[in-house]
Amino acid sequence: MTMQTSHETLRVEVDDRGVATITMDRPEVRNAFNDTLIGELSSVAAALATDDDVRVVVLTGGGPVFSAGADLNWMGSMRDWSREENVADSRRMNGMLRSLWDLPKPLIGRVNGHAIAGGTGLTAVCDIVVAVRGAKLGLTEAVLGLAPAVISPYVVRKIGVSHARALFVTGELFDAEHAHRIGLVHQLVDDVDALDVAVADTVRRCLKAGPRAVAVAKTLPDLALDDLDVATERTPGIIAELRVSAEGQEGIAAFFEKRPASWVPQSEEK
């Protein structure tokens, strides 16, 4: 049974396996961000993060576009804001991105169409991104006299300094194939039907992983890039704790007994 909750700018569905699908639902403006969407996406991410019944989260866009980034009409209204008001607003956007980046569950980007500017930033905070080949992406802020400042920490962590600098300074659009080559997208499909199949397969693979193990594993890439002395001091303790945890012991037992682990939904045990 699927449970659905509606918000002003989002639809959220959670199925009986604990798979939550967040759909940005402003198709009339290509799912562009405004203050309402930013606030709702932040609060939904925070709620899903603490819901033990939710195992996997899928983020997508309603209609033919994933997200066109910030709503330019909304941004235009900020011309009369003070610097402090503009900084506070930008911090709210970062709070949304950070809540998705820190989500202790697999976050799958279902990129059903173009993902521009902040929309590209949203793909950068997803753990796994599946996109249709016809999608265009772009860090286009510079052509508007702006810069991709708030999304840059996430984009650079995803694609590296070299690709980020090249794309930041041109502001050019690029196709999904290029996004795949630089690591922003992990899988390409031909159309929306194939997208649904690929996302469903990715969800099934994520559901076979232990929930606590996933939450810990998501922190490791950033930890691994920390100072080497810090990283190598902390990582032995992490694996030591997981080995003796109830989840770790259950996973090892399931392997030797050739059965699904207790956290695998019955519908995915085959």
C-alpha positions in Angstrom: 0.0 0.0 0.0 1.4 3.4 -1.0 0.9 6.4 1.4 0.8 9.8 -0.3 1.1 13.3 1.3 0.6 16.5 -0.7 2.4 19.8 -0.1 2.1 23.0 -2.1 5.1 22.2 -4.3 5.8 18.5 -3.7 4.2 15.1 -3.7 5.6 12.5 -1.4 4.7 8.8 -1.7 6.0 6.0 0.6 5.3 2.4 -0.4 5.1 -0.7 1.8 8.8 -1.4 1.3 9.8 1.9 2.8 10.6 3.6 -0.6 9.8 7.3 -0.5 9.4 9.2 -3.8 9.6 12.9 -3.7 8.2 14.6 -6.8 8.8 18.3 -7.3 5.4 19.5 -8.5 5.7 22.9 -10.2 5.6 21.7 -13.8 4.2 25.1 -14.9 7.6 26.7 -14.1 9.7 23.6 -14.9 9.9 22.7 -11.2 11.9 25.8 -10.4 12.8 26.6 -6.8 11.1 29.2 -4.8 11.1 29.8 -1.1 8.1 27.4 -0.6 9.7 24.5 -2.5 13.0 25.1 -0.7 11.3 25.0 2.7 9.1 22.0 1.9 12.0 20.0 0.5 14.1 20.8 3.5 11.3 19.7 6.0 10.5 16.5 4.0 14.1 15.5 3.9 14.4 16.1 7.6 11.3 14.0 8.3 12.4 11.1 6.1 15.9 11.1 7.7 14.4 10.2 11.1 11.7 7.8 9.9 13.1 4.3 10.5 10.4 2.9 8.2 11.9 4.7 5.2 14.7 2.8 3.6 15.3 4.5 0.2 14.4 8.0 -1.2 13.9 8.8 -4.9 13.9 12.4 -6.0 12.3 13.4 -9.4 10.3 16.1 -11.2 6.7 16.3 -12.2 6.1 16.7 -15.9 8.8 16.6 -18.6 11.5 18.5 -16.7 13.5 17.5 -13.5 14.2 21.1 -12.4 15.1 24.4 -14.1 16.9 25.6 -10.9 15.9 28.8 -9.2 12.7 30.6 -10.2 14.0 33.8 -11.9 10.8 35.7 -11.2 11.3 34.9 -7.5 15.0 35.8 -7.7 14.1 39.1 -9.4 12.0 40.1 -6.5 15.2 40.1 -4.3 16.7 43.1 -6.0 15.3 45.3 -3.2 16.4 43.0 -0.4 19.3 43.9 1.9 22.5 41.9 1.7 21.6 40.2 5.0 18.3 39.1 3.7 19.9 37.7 0.5 22.5 35.9 2.6 19.8 34.4 4.8 17.8 33.2 1.8 20.9 31.6 0.3 21.6 29.9 3.6 18.1 28.4 3.4 18.8 27.0 0.0 22.1 25.5 1.3 20.1 24.0 4.2 17.9 22.2 1.6 20.8 20.8 -0.3 22.6 19.8 2.9 19.6 18.0 4.3 19.5 15.9 1.1 23.3 15.4 1.1 23.3 14.3 4.7 20.2 12.0 4.3 21.2 8.7 6.0 19.4 6.7 3.3 20.2 6.1 -0.4 19.1 9.1 -2.4 18.4 8.2 -6.0 18.0 11.0 -8.6 15.4 10.1 -11.2 16.3 12.7 -13.8 13.3 12.6 -16.1 14.3 15.7 -18.1 16.4 18.9 -18.1 18.2 19.7 -14.8 19.6 23.2 -15.1 21.6 25.3 -12.6 20.2 24.5 -9.2 18.6 21.5 -10.8 22.1 20.3 -11.7 23.0 21.0 -8.1 20.2 18.7 -7.0 21.7 15.9 -9.1 25.0 16.5 -7.3 23.5 15.7 -3.9 22.0 12.4 -5.0 24.0 9.2 -4.3 22.9 7.5 -7.5 21.6 9.4 -10.6 19.7 7.7 -13.5 18.9 10.1 -16.4 17.2 10.0 -19.7 19.5 10.6 -22.6 17.6 13.6 -23.8 18.2 15.6 -20.6 20.3 18.7 -20.7 22.2 19.9 -17.7 24.2 23.0 -17.0 25.8 25.2 -14.4 24.5 28.2 -16.3 24.6 30.9 -13.6 27.6 32.8 -15.2 25.6 33.6 -18.3 23.2 35.5 -16.1 25.9 37.4 -14.3 25.7 35.1 -11.3 27.8 32.2 -10.0 26.9 28.6 -8.8 28.1 29.5 -5.3 25.7 27.6 -3.1 25.7 24.4 -5.1 29.5 24.5 -5.7 30.6 22.5 -2.6 28.4 19.6 -3.7 29.2 19.8 -7.4 32.9 19.8 -6.8 32.6 16.8 -4.5 30.8 15.0 -7.3 32.7 15.8 -10.4 36.1 17.2 -9.2 37.8 20.6 -9.5 38.8 20.3 -13.2 35.4 19.6 -14.6 33.7 22.0 -12.2 35.9 25.0 -13.2 35.4 24.3 -16.9 31.7 24.2 -16.5 31.4 27.1 -14.0 33.2 29.6 -16.2 31.4 28.9 -19.4 27.9 28.4 -18.0 27.3 26.1 -21.0 24.6 23.5 -21.3 25.8 19.9 -21.7 24.1 16.7 -22.5 23.4 13.7 -20.3 26.2 11.7 -22.0 28.8 14.3 -20.9 27.2 14.3 -17.4 27.7 10.5 -17.4 31.4 10.8 -18.5 32.2 13.2 -15.7 30.4 11.2 -13.0 27.4 13.5 -12.4 25.1 10.8 -13.8 25.6 7.1 -13.2 23.2 5.5 -15.7 21.7 6.6 -18.9 18.4 5.3 -20.4 16.6 6.0 -23.6 13.2 7.1 -22.3 10.9 7.5 -19.3 9.7 3.9 -19.4 13.3 2.6 -19.3 13.9 5.2 -16.5 11.3 3.6 -14.4 12.8 0.2 -14.9 16.3 1.3 -14.1 15.2 3.2 -11.0 13.2 0.2 -9.8 16.3 -2.0 -10.2 18.5 0.5 -8.3 15.9 0.7 -5.5 15.9 -3.1 -5.2 19.7 -3.2 -4.9 19.6 -0.5 -2.2 17.0 -2.4 -0.2 19.4 -5.4 0.1 21.9 -3.3 2.1 21.7 -2.9 5.8 20.1 0.4 6.9 22.8 1.3 9.5 25.5 0.2 7.1 24.2 2.5 4.4 24.0 5.5 6.8 27.6 4.9 7.8 28.9 4.2 4.3 27.5 7.5 3.0 29.9 9.4 5.4 33.0 7.5 4.3 33.9 9.4 1.0 34.1 12.7 2.8 35.9 11.2 5.7 38.4 9.5 3.3 39.3 12.9 1.8 40.0 14.3 5.2 43.6 14.6 6.5 45.1 11.1 6.2 45.9 10.9 9.9 42.4 11.8 10.8 40.8 9.4 8.3 43.0 6.4 9.2 42.5 7.0 12.9 38.7 6.9 12.6 38.0 4.3 10.0 39.2 1.2 12.0 36.7 2.1 14.8 33.9 2.4 12.3 34.3 -1.1 10.9 35.0 -2.5 14.4 31.6 -1.2 15.6 29.7 -2.5 12.6 31.2 -6.0 12.9 29.8 -6.5 16.4 26.5 -4.7 15.8 23.2 -6.6 15.6 22.9 -5.6 11.9 26.5 -6.7 11.1 26.1 -10.0 12.8 22.7 -10.6 11.1 24.2 -9.9 7.7 27.1 -12.3 8.3 24.7 -15.0 9.5 22.4 -14.5 6.5 25.4 -14.9 4.2 26.5 -18.2 5.7 22.9 -19.5 6.0 22.2 -18.6 2.4 19.1 -16.6 3.2 18.0 -13.0 2.8 19.0 -10.7 5.7 16.1 -9.6 8.0 16.1 -6.1 6.6 15.3 -7.2 3.0 11.6 -6.8 2.3 9.8 -10.0 1.5 8.9 -8.7 -2.0 12.6 -8.4 -2.7 13.9 -11.7 -1.3 14.1 -13.5 -4.7 
